[in-house]
Amino acid sequence: MPTSEAVRQMFGAIAPRYDLLNHLLSAGVDRRWRRRAVALSRAAKGDPVLDVCCGTGDLSFEFARMGARVIGSDFVPQMLVRADAKGARGGSGAERPRFVLADTLSLPFERATFQVVSVGFGIRNVENLDAGLAEMARVLAPGGRAVILEFTTPPNPAFRKLFGLYFHRVLPRVGNALAGVKTDAYTYLPNSVDAFPDAPQLAARMESAGFVHVKYEYLTFGIAAVHVGEVP
Ligand SMILES: C[S@@+](CC[C@H](N)C(=O)[O-])C[C@H]1O[C@@H](n2cnc3c(N)ncnc32)[C@H](O)[C@@H]1O
């Protein structure tokens, strides 16, 4: 697991092309995944939502679109600059998310502040997974829900093999080449997914962090999954 400092540097470097590559390398499927995460969160209009590791804010904007009051947090300023710029272009009529610089391992919020805390493709990069989950639980109000959208290991062995060819052979070459800077961020991506707990293991880690009623749903043949857990 890379240190927080290494993760900061990596995302700082790829921030300018992050959105473009996200949509390109996932063939636009990431938008559908974010919408599904918002639906499974059962967030209601007006609910206070914190989207940690928000990057350029795509998941935050998805919550704002359905009427939630959203704060997005990330520890890389270059990502937040882009999130702010997208918000300024907005024009959807929805209330704009507010973006704040914050480490997910030490959130600048009182306990029990939010109804939903979300994280999209972020928790895998947090230096200490269990501490990150505990911090998400801390800022959730009783009955509030954490929603984790993350790449995972496809459960079907044949599909896993097929997807592995794309994920490990094609994506790193294309991603690193198109990132616009010298980076191995798109080699790190599949390697970090391999090292990350699979869906049942992540559910167990959420339970250990104090979440109850933990459920997960695979997306697109198990390339990604959405986990939802509640604080008692
Ligand atoms: C792959 S991006 C995901 C961005 C966004 N959530 C999305 O769905 O596109 C991961 C983000 O997590 C952030 N991150 C990683 N560790 C973090 C930490 N400890 N605290 C805050 N942000 C962190 C990185 O800066 C990066 O912006």
The ligand as an SDF file (V2000), in Angstrom:
LIG
                    3D

 27 29  0  0  0  0  0  0  0  0999 V2000
   -9.5050    7.3890   -8.0440 C   0  0  0  0  0  0  0  0  0  0  0  0
   -9.8140    8.9610   -7.3300 S   0  0  0  0  0  0  0  0  0  0  0  0
  -11.5630    8.9640   -7.1440 C   0  0  0  0  0  0  0  0  0  0  0  0
  -12.1820   10.3150   -7.2780 C   0  0  0  0  0  0  0  0  0  0  0  0
  -13.6980   10.3730   -7.2960 C   0  0  0  0  0  0  0  0  0  0  0  0
  -14.2700    9.9040   -6.0530 N   0  0  0  0  0  0  0  0  0  0  0  0
  -14.2920    9.6220   -8.4470 C   0  0  0  0  0  0  0  0  0  0  0  0
  -15.2370    8.8620   -8.2290 O   0  0  0  0  0  0  0  0  0  0  0  0
  -13.8390    9.8300   -9.5820 O   0  0  0  0  0  0  0  0  0  0  0  0
   -9.2460    8.7380   -5.6870 C   0  0  0  0  0  0  0  0  0  0  0  0
   -9.1960   10.0220   -4.8980 C   0  0  0  0  0  0  0  0  0  0  0  0
   -8.9730    9.6900   -3.5310 O   0  0  0  0  0  0  0  0  0  0  0  0
   -8.2000   10.7200   -2.9580 C   0  0  0  0  0  0  0  0  0  0  0  0
   -7.6120   10.2210   -1.7090 N   0  0  0  0  0  0  0  0  0  0  0  0
   -6.8740    9.1090   -1.5120 C   0  0  0  0  0  0  0  0  0  0  0  0
   -6.5520    8.9870   -0.2200 N   0  0  0  0  0  0  0  0  0  0  0  0
   -7.1170   10.0340    0.4200 C   0  0  0  0  0  0  0  0  0  0  0  0
   -7.1620   10.4560    1.7740 C   0  0  0  0  0  0  0  0  0  0  0  0
   -6.5430    9.7750    2.7510 N   0  0  0  0  0  0  0  0  0  0  0  0
   -7.8570   11.5690    2.0740 N   0  0  0  0  0  0  0  0  0  0  0  0
   -8.4850   12.2840    1.1160 C   0  0  0  0  0  0  0  0  0  0  0  0
   -8.4760   11.9530   -0.1960 N   0  0  0  0  0  0  0  0  0  0  0  0
   -7.7900   10.8330   -0.5350 C   0  0  0  0  0  0  0  0  0  0  0  0
   -7.2100   11.0700   -4.0510 C   0  0  0  0  0  0  0  0  0  0  0  0
   -6.6570   12.3520   -3.8560 O   0  0  0  0  0  0  0  0  0  0  0  0
   -8.0890   10.9960   -5.3030 C   0  0  0  0  0  0  0  0  0  0  0  0
   -8.6260   12.2400   -5.6360 O   0  0  0  0  0  0  0  0  0  0  0  0
  1  2  1  0
  2  3  1  0
  2 10  1  0
  3  4  1  0
  4  5  1  0
  5  6  1  0
  5  7  1  0
  7  8  2  0
  7  9  1  0
 10 11  1  0
 11 12  1  0
 11 26  1  0
 12 13  1  0
 13 14  1  0
 13 24  1  0
 14 15  1  0
 14 23  1  0
 15 16  2  0
 16 17  1  0
 17 18  1  0
 17 23  2  0
 18 19  1  0
 18 20  2  0
 20 21  1  0
 21 22  2  0
 22 23  1  0
 24 25  1  0
 24 26  1  0
 26 27  1  0
M  CHG  2   2   1   9  -1
M  END
$$$$
